[in-house]
Amino acid sequence: MTKKLLKVFFLFVLLLSFNNLIAQTSNSRPNILIILTDDMSYKMLDDYNQDTFIHTPNINRIGNEGAKVKCYSTNSLCVPGRASLLTGNYGHKTGALNNSGYPSQSLITIPKILHAEGYYTALCGKWMLGTSYPKPEFDYWLWTNNSTSYYNDSAKYFNSVVNVNGHMTDFLTDSALQLIGRIDTPFFLMLNYNAPHYPFIPQSGFDSLYQSSTFSLPPNWNSYNINYPSFLYSQFSNIIYNELAYQNSMRDYYELMHGVEEATGKILDSLQANGLLDNTLVIFTTDNSYLMGEHHLRGKSIPYEECMRLPLFIRYPLWYQPGTLIDSSLTLNIDIAPTILEAAGVIDTFNMDGTSIHLVTANQFKRLNFLYEQNSEIGDSSSSVRTFRDNYFQYNRYYCSDTTEELFDLLVDPYQKKNLVHHYYYQDTLHAYRIKLDSIRLVLLDTGLLVSTNCYLLNPIYTYVPILTSVIHTSANCGAANGFIDVSILSGTPPYNFTWNTSATTEDLSNVFAGVYHLTITDVNGLIALVNVFINNINGPTLSEYHVNSTYNNFDGSINLMVNGTTQPYTYLWSNGATTQDIHGITNGEYDVTVTDNNGCISVLGVTINSIDMLDANNDTTSYINTALYINNSFTENDIVLYPNPAKNKISLMTSLIVGESVVELYNCFGIKLNCFKYDFSYDSPCVFNLNEFASGFYFIRIINKNKNIIKAFSIIK
């Protein structure tokens, strides 16, 4: 072979190798599958559900074999959520800030980008970002109505109307399976289920799946009653009034979602059977999450955790090892589009607001805060809202006719039960987060004028700076009025009013005799502080005491007083009117005694009698229940609720009769104590007992604190 021919041969081989490399690179581009549900609470996945009878193994498989991502929506409504998912941009850039109308049809979306890059693009299901007419960026167009009856419905295959035989979830699943089985080029498939959007009509095979199940009430089940937006409970359709309505809704809601869970398994199995699974970026998420019973509310469009947080699982072996957890960065729905671009090998030149989620695990990106936005719709009773959220606080600003704000401390109040805008301790934080919200809006170019609506903060309750004091006093000479009391105000809100039991109205007292002095301090906000001062005589009697606490608010406490020094006899005057040296048959409370010797010298002593129900649970040696106590203290009020009763695996207790830290005890039918611990009833979350180790039978729960002693009966049926 001549040198010239040899040169041509090598050029041919090089060109062939280059073409093969291009072909391999093209063929190595991943398929992209988005499984998108509608109005799905992230709690519908058993990873985040407190009820053990919920199982979602097929959806979990995506996260277990890939990554589970803690993700939030930038706008918890259908149209804005879908627009942000497909554009990687906030709603103020897409024009989708509520469900009224469509975003701009000129938006650069993931389907348009991938279609131009040679991907086969397909839609199966709910679109919502325009009319039902086929979009040129889709090679396959199977469109379903925004609202569906699930049975006896129709869809549009390109421009042709198709009657849906059977359930809509099955129809969409079967259509996607057919596509997966015949597409031989890299594809982008959006499988957009209507489920579990209302009406909650499951497939006939699942319509009794949870009908005998009892769902646990959410930890934040109770309604807001102070410092909440006035429009929150104005629409009856957004309220779940009682537990029966909650249970019925939850059963239908979860049964409808179970169809998507089963369908996800079929889709994954089909990808695997066709040899496509490991080269497919599988994303499972929803357009917006959903309130279902939290704060007695149902629905979306409110900037609370249950609306904002999205389920997001991603499977892509090239990036994620099985069991990857992504929660160090605040991931948003606007991050999904740039993630798809990176996987497809497309450089983001589209100025997207989001950032590829893959960069988080590569330690190249970490988001510490984000903006949530939503505009009110015409005729809607709610208002526009902007939210600044980080890992510590969430600040909501509603655009109302009166200042309407919410501030939640996420570290101590993750269920967002208490709005802190009127709490004195958080005023500096509130001011800082107002500035943070204004700043992030400017950075993200959210500069549109927001029109205020007629709303306000309902039932505002202010928590003011408490009055704290410091007292210095000097004793008096025997029989002389030369004692002195100096009171210092350490905190509170001036001006103050002072009222002594001597009728004096000054802050301090001078030239006082020995005795007991009570001061009431009232600040400008109406807060009250009580100060007790005991002035003794110099060289007066020496007092000491031994006391016995009362039991459960009974009158069985006692105080034994010891008096030494000076000249007898002594006279005694107790604050309860007793004139004996010792007092018996007393209940819990504050007691003081004035002792006068034969020379008229006075000494004063104060004693606190506690109740046995204030003891630490670990130190309470009571080993059996007092049956007489049970009979005398049984309750049947509706505001003491044990559920479920009969119970099987666990039982929950909620009561409004007790506030604060209490001792909670469990007894069997023989009165033998089986369990004992402390629980704080200051919050709305139920106290839960695990019953797995207990046999069937009759049991008692007792709650004891300084004010109440309540016993309720329940049974266990295994």
C-alpha positions in Angstrom: 0.0 0.0 0.0 1.4 3.4 -1.0 1.9 6.1 1.5 -0.9 8.1 -0.1 -3.4 5.2 0.2 -2.2 4.5 3.7 -2.9 8.1 4.6 -6.4 7.9 3.1 -7.0 4.7 5.0 -6.1 6.2 8.3 -8.2 9.3 7.6 -11.2 6.9 6.8 -10.7 5.0 10.1 -10.4 8.3 12.0 -13.6 9.6 10.4 -15.4 6.3 11.1 -14.3 6.4 14.7 -15.4 10.0 15.1 -18.8 9.2 13.6 -19.1 6.2 16.0 -18.2 8.5 18.9 -20.9 11.0 17.8 -23.4 8.2 17.5 -22.5 6.8 20.9 -22.7 10.2 22.5 -26.1 10.8 20.9 -27.4 7.4 22.0 -26.0 7.9 25.5 -28.3 10.8 26.1 -30.7 9.7 28.8 -34.4 9.4 28.4 -36.3 11.7 30.7 -39.6 10.7 32.4 -41.6 13.0 34.7 -44.4 11.4 36.6 -46.4 14.4 37.8 -49.4 14.1 40.2 -51.9 16.8 41.0 -52.6 18.2 44.5 -50.6 15.5 46.1 -49.5 15.9 49.8 -46.0 14.7 50.4 -47.4 12.9 53.4 -49.1 10.4 51.0 -45.7 8.6 50.8 -45.1 6.2 53.6 -41.7 7.7 54.2 -43.4 10.8 55.6 -46.7 9.3 57.0 -47.3 8.6 60.6 -49.8 5.8 59.8 -48.1 2.4 59.3 -50.9 1.1 57.0 -49.8 3.5 54.2 -47.5 1.7 51.7 -46.0 3.2 48.5 -43.2 0.8 47.6 -43.3 1.6 43.9 -42.9 5.3 44.3 -40.4 4.7 47.1 -38.4 2.6 44.7 -37.4 5.7 42.7 -36.0 7.3 45.8 -34.5 4.2 47.3 -32.7 3.4 44.0 -31.8 7.1 43.6 -32.3 10.3 45.6 -35.0 11.5 48.0 -35.1 15.3 47.8 -36.5 17.8 50.3 -38.3 20.2 47.9 -40.5 23.2 48.1 -42.8 25.0 45.7 -42.4 28.6 44.8 -46.2 28.9 44.4 -48.6 26.2 45.6 -51.1 26.4 42.7 -51.5 24.2 39.6 -50.8 26.6 36.8 -47.9 28.5 38.5 -46.4 25.2 39.8 -46.4 23.6 36.3 -45.0 26.8 34.6 -42.1 27.0 37.1 -41.4 23.3 36.7 -41.1 23.5 32.9 -39.3 26.8 32.7 -37.1 26.9 35.8 -38.4 30.4 36.6 -40.4 32.1 39.3 -44.0 33.1 38.6 -43.3 36.8 38.3 -41.1 35.9 35.3 -43.5 33.4 33.7 -46.5 35.6 34.4 -48.2 32.7 36.2 -48.9 33.9 39.7 -52.4 32.3 40.1 -54.7 30.0 38.3 -56.4 32.7 36.3 -55.5 32.4 32.6 -52.4 30.9 31.0 -48.8 32.0 31.2 -47.2 33.4 28.1 -47.1 30.9 25.2 -43.7 32.3 24.1 -42.0 30.9 27.3 -39.0 28.8 26.7 -39.9 25.4 28.2 -38.1 22.1 28.6 -40.2 20.4 25.9 -39.3 23.2 23.4 -35.6 22.9 24.3 -35.4 19.1 24.1 -37.5 18.9 21.0 -35.0 21.2 19.3 -32.2 19.0 20.6 -33.7 15.9 18.8 -35.6 14.4 21.7 -38.9 12.6 21.1 -41.3 14.7 23.2 -44.6 13.4 24.5 -47.4 14.5 26.8 -49.8 12.1 28.5 -52.3 13.8 30.7 -53.1 17.1 32.3 -51.3 20.2 30.8 -53.0 23.4 32.1 -50.5 25.7 30.5 -52.7 26.6 27.5 -55.5 25.3 25.4 -56.1 21.7 24.4 -54.7 22.2 20.9 -51.5 20.3 20.2 -48.3 22.1 20.9 -45.7 22.0 18.1 -42.9 21.1 20.6 -44.7 17.8 21.3 -44.3 14.8 19.0 -47.1 13.0 20.9 -50.1 14.8 22.4 -52.6 13.1 24.6 -54.4 15.8 26.6 -56.8 15.4 29.5 -59.2 18.0 30.9 -58.1 20.1 33.8 -61.1 18.7 35.8 -62.0 15.0 35.4 -64.8 12.7 36.6 -62.2 9.9 36.4 -64.9 7.6 34.9 -67.0 8.2 31.8 -64.6 11.0 30.7 -62.8 11.9 27.5 -59.3 13.0 26.3 -57.8 14.5 23.1 -55.3 12.6 21.0 -53.9 15.5 19.0 -57.2 17.1 17.7 -59.4 14.0 18.0 -61.6 13.4 21.0 -61.1 10.0 22.6 -63.6 8.4 25.0 -61.9 7.1 28.1 -63.0 3.6 28.9 -62.4 2.8 32.6 -60.6 5.0 35.1 -58.5 8.0 33.9 -55.4 6.8 35.8 -55.5 3.5 34.0 -56.0 5.2 30.7 -53.0 7.4 31.0 -50.8 4.6 32.4 -51.7 2.3 29.4 -51.0 5.1 26.9 -47.5 5.7 28.5 -46.7 2.0 28.5 -47.5 1.8 24.8 -45.1 4.7 24.1 -42.3 3.3 26.2 -42.6 0.1 24.2 -42.2 1.6 20.8 -40.0 4.7 21.0 -36.4 4.0 19.9 -34.9 7.4 20.3 -34.1 9.4 23.4 -37.5 10.6 24.7 -38.9 13.2 27.0 -42.2 11.9 28.5 -44.5 13.9 30.8 -46.9 11.5 32.5 -49.3 14.0 34.1 -51.9 12.3 36.2 -55.1 14.0 37.2 -55.0 12.1 40.5 -55.3 12.7 43.4 -57.1 16.0 42.5 -60.7 16.3 43.7 -63.2 14.7 43.2 -61.6 11.8 45.1 -63.0 8.9 42.9 -60.6 5.9 43.0 -60.5 2.9 40.8 -63.1 0.4 41.6 -60.5 -2.1 42.8 -59.2 0.4 45.4 -62.4 2.0 46.5 -62.5 0.1 49.8 -58.8 -0.1 50.5 -58.8 2.2 53.5 -62.5 2.2 54.4 -61.8 0.4 57.7 -58.7 2.4 58.5 -58.5 5.2 61.0 -56.0 8.0 60.0 -54.1 9.8 62.7 -55.0 13.4 63.1 -52.1 15.7 62.0 -50.0 17.2 64.8 -51.4 20.7 63.9 -55.0 19.6 63.6 -56.4 22.4 65.8 -57.7 25.6 64.1 -55.8 28.9 64.4 -57.7 31.1 67.0 -55.3 34.1 67.4 -53.1 36.2 65.1 -54.3 34.6 61.8 -55.4 36.1 58.5 -59.1 37.0 58.4 -59.7 35.2 55.1 -58.3 31.9 56.3 -61.6 30.3 57.3 -63.9 32.4 55.2 -64.6 29.8 52.6 -66.5 26.8 53.9 -65.2 24.5 51.2 -61.7 24.9 52.6 -62.5 23.8 56.1 -62.6 20.3 57.6 -64.9 20.7 60.5 -64.7 17.5 62.4 -62.9 14.1 62.6 -65.6 12.3 60.7 -65.3 14.6 57.7 -61.5 14.2 58.0 -61.6 10.4 58.0 -63.9 10.2 55.1 -61.9 12.6 53.0 -58.6 10.9 53.8 -59.9 7.5 52.9 -61.0 8.6 49.4 -58.0 10.8 48.9 -55.5 8.0 49.6 -57.5 5.4 47.7 -57.4 7.6 44.6 -53.6 8.1 45.1 -53.1 4.3 45.4 -53.9 4.0 41.7 -50.9 6.2 40.9 -48.7 4.1 43.2 -49.7 0.9 41.3 -49.2 2.7 38.0 -45.7 3.8 38.9 -44.7 0.2 39.5 -45.9 -0.7 36.0 -44.0 2.2 34.4 -40.8 1.3 36.1 -41.2 -2.4 35.2 -41.8 -1.5 31.6 -38.6 0.7 31.5 -36.6 -2.2 33.0 -38.1 -4.8 30.6 -37.2 -2.6 27.6 -33.7 -2.1 28.9 -34.2 1.6 29.4 -34.4 2.1 33.2 -30.8 2.8 34.0 -30.5 5.3 31.1 -33.6 7.2 32.1 -33.8 10.2 34.4 -37.0 9.4 36.3 -38.5 12.3 38.3 -41.5 11.8 40.5 -43.2 15.0 41.9 -46.4 17.0 42.0 -47.5 20.4 40.8 -48.3 21.6 44.4 -48.8 19.9 47.7 -52.1 19.9 49.7 -53.5 20.7 53.2 -55.6 17.9 54.4 -56.8 18.6 58.0 -53.8 20.7 59.2 -55.2 23.7 61.1 -58.7 22.3 60.1 -58.0 23.3 56.5 -58.1 21.6 53.2 -56.7 22.7 49.8 -53.7 24.7 48.6 -52.6 28.3 47.9 -51.6 29.0 51.5 -48.0 29.5 52.4 -47.9 26.8 55.1 -45.5 23.8 55.2 -48.1 21.3 53.9 -48.9 23.3 50.8 -45.3 24.3 50.1 -43.4 21.1 50.5 -43.4 18.8 47.5 -42.6 15.1 47.2 -39.6 14.7 44.9 -37.8 11.4 44.1 -35.1 11.2 41.3 -33.6 8.0 39.9 -30.6 8.4 37.7 -27.7 5.9 38.4 -25.1 8.0 36.6 -25.6 10.7 39.3 -27.1 9.1 42.4 -26.2 6.1 44.4 -29.2 4.2 46.0 -30.5 5.9 49.1 -29.1 9.3 48.4 -30.7 12.0 50.6 -30.7 15.6 49.5 -31.8 17.9 52.3 -28.8 20.2 52.9 -30.0 22.7 50.4 -33.5 24.2 50.0 -34.5 22.6 46.7 -37.3 24.2 44.7 -39.6 23.2 41.8 -37.7 25.8 39.6 -34.6 23.5 40.0 -36.2 20.6 38.0 -35.8 22.2 34.6 -32.1 23.0 34.9 -31.6 19.5 36.3 -33.1 18.0 33.1 -30.9 20.2 30.9 -27.8 19.1 32.7 -28.7 15.4 32.3 -29.5 16.0 28.6 -26.1 17.7 28.1 -27.8 21.0 27.2 -26.0 24.2 28.4 -28.4 26.5 30.3 -28.3 29.7 28.2 -31.9 30.5 29.1 -31.3 32.5 32.3 -33.3 30.2 34.5 -33.9 31.1 38.1 -33.3 27.5 39.2 -30.1 25.5 39.6 -29.5 21.8 38.8 -30.1 19.6 41.8 -27.1 17.6 40.8 -24.9 20.4 41.8 -26.0 20.0 45.4 -24.6 16.5 45.7 -21.4 17.7 43.8 -21.0 20.3 46.6 -21.1 23.1 44.0 -24.3 24.7 45.2 -26.4 25.2 48.3 -29.5 27.3 48.7 -30.1 28.7 52.2 -33.4 30.7 51.6 -36.1 31.2 49.0 -39.0 33.4 47.9 -42.6 32.1 47.8 -45.1 34.2 45.8 -48.7 34.2 44.9 -51.2 36.8 43.6 -54.9 36.8 44.6 -57.4 36.2 41.9 -60.4 38.4 41.0 -63.2 37.7 43.4 -61.0 35.7 45.7 -61.3 36.5 49.4 -57.7 35.8 50.1 -54.8 38.2 49.4 -51.6 38.3 47.5 -48.7 37.0 49.6 -44.9 37.0 49.5 -42.8 34.8 51.8 -39.2 34.7 52.8 -38.1 31.3 54.2 -34.9 29.9 55.4 -34.0 27.0 57.8 -34.9 29.0 60.8 -37.9 31.3 60.2 -40.7 31.7 57.8 -42.1 35.2 57.3 -45.4 35.7 55.3 -46.5 39.2 54.2 -50.1 39.4 53.1 -51.1 42.4 51.0 -54.1 43.5 53.0 -55.8 46.8 53.9 -54.3 46.4 57.4 -50.8 45.0 58.3 -51.1 41.2 58.1 -48.0 39.2 58.7 -47.0 35.8 60.0 -43.7 34.8 61.6 -43.0 31.2 62.5 -40.0 29.9 64.4 -39.3 26.7 62.4 -36.9 25.3 65.0 -39.3 25.3 67.9 -42.6 25.3 65.9 -42.1 23.2 62.8 -45.9 22.7 62.4 -46.4 26.4 62.3 -48.9 26.6 65.1 -48.0 30.0 66.6 -47.7 33.3 64.8 -45.1 35.4 66.6 -45.5 38.8 65.0 -47.0 40.2 68.3 -44.5 38.6 70.6 -42.1 41.0 72.2 -39.2 38.6 72.0 -39.3 38.3 68.2 -39.6 42.0 67.2 -36.0 42.3 66.2 -36.3 39.1 64.2 -39.5 40.3 62.5 -37.8 43.5 61.5 -34.9 41.6 60.0 -37.1 39.3 58.0 -39.1 42.1 56.6 -35.9 43.5 55.2 -34.8 40.0 53.9 -38.1 39.7 52.0 -37.8 43.1 50.4 -34.2 42.3 49.5 -34.8 38.9 47.9 -37.7 40.4 45.9 -35.3 43.0 44.5 -32.6 40.5 43.7 -35.1 38.3 41.8 -36.7 41.3 40.1 -40.1 40.7 41.7 -40.9 44.4 41.6 -44.5 44.3 40.5 -47.1 46.4 42.4 -49.3 44.3 44.6 -52.9 45.5 45.2 -54.2 45.2 48.7 -57.4 43.4 49.5 -59.8 43.9 52.5 -58.2 41.6 55.1 -56.4 41.9 58.4 -55.0 39.8 61.3 -57.9 38.3 63.2 -58.0 38.1 67.0 -54.6 39.7 67.6 -53.0 38.8 70.9 -49.9 40.6 72.1 -47.2 39.0 74.2 -45.5 41.9 76.0 -42.3 42.1 77.9 -42.9 40.5 81.4 -42.3 42.6 84.5 -39.2 41.4 86.3 -38.1 42.9 89.6 -35.3 42.9 92.1 -35.9 43.7 95.8 -33.5 44.8 98.5 -34.8 45.3 102.1 -33.5 46.0 105.6 -34.9 44.7 108.8 -36.5 47.0 111.5 -35.5 47.4 115.1 -37.8 45.6 117.5 -41.0 47.7 117.8 -39.6 50.5 115.5 -40.7 51.6 112.1 -37.3 51.9 110.5 -37.3 49.1 107.9 -36.8 49.8 104.2 -37.9 48.1 100.9 -36.2 49.1 97.6 -37.8 47.7 94.5 -36.1 47.8 91.1 -37.9 47.2 87.8 -35.7 45.1 85.5 -38.1 44.7 82.6 -41.6 45.6 81.5 -43.3 48.5 79.7 -43.6 51.8 81.7 -45.3 53.7 83.1 -46.1 51.5 86.1 -48.8 51.6 88.9 -47.8 50.4 92.4 -50.2 49.2 95.0 -49.1 48.0 98.4 -51.2 46.1 101.0 -50.6 49.2 103.1 -52.4 51.3 100.5 -49.1 53.0 99.6 -48.7 53.7 95.8 -45.0 54.4 95.7 -42.4 52.1 94.2 -40.4 51.8 97.4 -41.4 51.8 101.1 -39.4 53.4 104.0 -40.0 53.6 107.7 -41.9 50.3 107.9 -42.5 47.9 110.8 -41.7 44.2 110.7 -44.4 42.3 108.8 -45.5 40.9 105.5 -45.7 43.4 102.6 -47.4 42.6 99.2 -46.8 44.8 96.2 -48.9 44.7 92.9 -47.1 46.2 89.9 -49.2 46.9 86.7 -47.5 48.2 83.5 -49.0 50.2 80.6 -50.0 46.9 78.8 -51.9 45.6 81.8 -49.3 43.0 82.8 -49.1 42.4 86.5 -46.3 41.3 88.8 -46.7 40.4 92.4 -43.9 41.0 94.9 -43.9 39.6 98.5 -41.4 41.0 101.0 -40.9 39.8 104.6 -39.5 42.4 107.0 -38.2 40.9 110.3 -37.1 42.6 113.5 -33.4 42.7 114.3 -32.9 40.1 117.1 -36.4 38.7 116.5 -37.3 35.0 116.8 -35.5 32.5 114.6 -37.9 30.5 112.4 -37.6 27.3 110.5 -40.1 24.7 109.2 -40.8 21.2 108.0 -43.7 20.6 105.7 -45.6 17.9 103.9 -47.0 18.5 100.5 -50.6 17.8 99.7 -51.6 15.0 97.3 -53.5 15.8 94.1 -55.0 19.1 95.5 -56.4 17.3 98.6 -56.3 19.0 102.0 -53.7 16.7 103.5 -50.6 19.0 103.6 -49.1 20.3 106.8 -46.5 22.8 108.1 -44.6 22.2 111.4 -43.0 25.5 112.6 -39.9 25.6 114.8 -39.2 28.9 116.8 -36.0 29.6 118.8 -34.5 32.6 120.6 -35.9 35.6 122.3 -38.6 35.6 125.0 -41.6 33.3 125.1 -44.6 33.1 124.9 -45.1 33.5 121.1 -48.2 34.4 119.2 -48.8 33.1 115.6 -50.8 34.5 112.8 -50.9 32.6 109.5 -52.1 34.0 106.2 -55.0 31.6 106.2 -56.1 33.0 109.6 -54.8 30.1 111.7 -53.2 31.2 115.1 -51.6 27.9 116.0 -47.9 27.2 115.8 -48.4 24.4 113.2 -51.1 24.1 110.6 -52.5 20.8 109.2 -55.1 19.8 106.6 -54.0 22.4 104.0 -53.9 22.1 100.2 -51.2 23.4 97.9 -50.5 27.2 97.9 -48.5 30.0 99.5 -48.6 30.3 103.3 -46.8 32.9 105.5 -46.7 33.2 109.2 -46.0 36.2 111.5 -44.5 35.2 114.9 -44.4 37.8 117.7 -42.4 37.2 120.9 -43.2 38.5 124.4 -41.2 41.7 123.7 -43.2 42.5 120.6 -40.4 41.5 118.3 -41.6 40.0 115.0 -40.3 37.5 112.5 -42.0 36.4 109.3 -41.6 33.2 107.2 -43.1 32.1 103.9 -43.8 28.4 103.0 -44.8 26.9 99.6 -46.9 23.8 99.7 -46.8 21.8 96.5 -49.1 19.0 95.3 -47.8 15.5 94.6 -48.9 15.9 91.0 -46.1 18.4 90.5 -43.5 15.8 91.2 -41.2 14.5 88.4 -42.7 11.5 86.7 -39.5 9.5 87.3 -39.7 10.2 91.1 -43.3 9.3 91.5 -43.4 6.1 93.5 -47.2 5.6 93.1 -47.5 2.0 91.8 -51.3 1.6 91.6 -54.3 3.6 90.8 -56.7 4.8 93.6 -60.1 3.5 92.7 -61.9 6.1 94.8 -59.9 8.8 93.0 -61.0 7.3 89.7 -64.6 7.4 90.6 -64.4 10.9 91.9 -62.4 12.3 89.0 -63.8 10.5 85.9 -64.6 12.7 83.0 -66.9 12.4 80.0 -66.3 15.8 78.4 -65.9 15.9 74.6 -62.7 18.0 75.1 -60.9 15.0 76.5 -60.5 12.7 73.5 -58.9 9.3 73.3 -58.8 7.9 69.8 -59.1 5.3 68.5 -61.0 3.6 71.2 -60.9 0.5 71.1 -57.2 0.7 70.1 -54.8 -1.7 68.5 -51.3 -0.4 67.9 -51.4 3.1 69.5 -53.8 5.5 71.2 -53.7 9.3 71.0 -54.9 11.6 73.7 -55.9 15.3 73.3 -57.4 17.6 75.9 -58.0 21.2 76.4 -58.7 20.9 80.1 -55.0 20.7 80.9 -52.2 23.1 79.9 -48.5 22.7 80.6 -46.2 19.9 81.7 -48.0 17.0 83.2 -47.4 13.4 84.3 -49.1 10.8 82.0 -49.5 7.3 83.4 -50.9 4.1 81.9 -52.6 1.5 84.2 -54.1 -2.0 83.6 -57.5 -3.0 84.8 -56.0 -4.2 88.2 -54.7 -0.7 88.8 -51.0 -1.5 88.3 -48.9 1.2 86.7 -47.4 0.1 83.3 -45.9 3.3 82.0 -45.1 6.8 83.2 -43.6 9.9 81.6 -44.0 13.7 81.4 -45.8 15.4 78.5 -46.3 19.1 77.8 -49.9 19.9 76.8 -49.1 23.5 75.9 -49.2 22.5 72.2 -51.8 21.1 70.0 -50.1 17.8 69.1 -51.6 14.7 70.6 -49.9 12.6 73.3 -49.4 9.1 71.7 -49.0 5.8 73.5 -47.5 2.8 71.7 -49.6 -0.2 72.5 -47.7 -2.9 70.6 -46.4 -4.6 73.8 -49.7 -4.7 75.5 -52.3 -7.4 75.3 -56.0 -7.1 74.7 -57.9 -5.8 77.7 -59.2 -2.8 79.7 -56.8 0.1 80.6 -56.7 3.5 82.1 -54.8 6.6 81.3 -54.2 9.2 84.0 -53.1 12.8 83.5 -51.9 14.7 86.6 -50.6 18.2 87.0 -51.0 21.0 89.6 -54.5 21.8 88.5 -56.1 18.6 87.3 -56.2 14.9 87.8 -58.0 13.2 85.0 -58.5 9.5 84.4 -60.0 8.0 81.2 -60.6 4.4 80.3 -60.0 2.6 77.0 -59.7 -0.9 75.7 -57.2 -2.7 73.4 -58.4 -5.2 70.9 -55.7 -7.1 69.0 
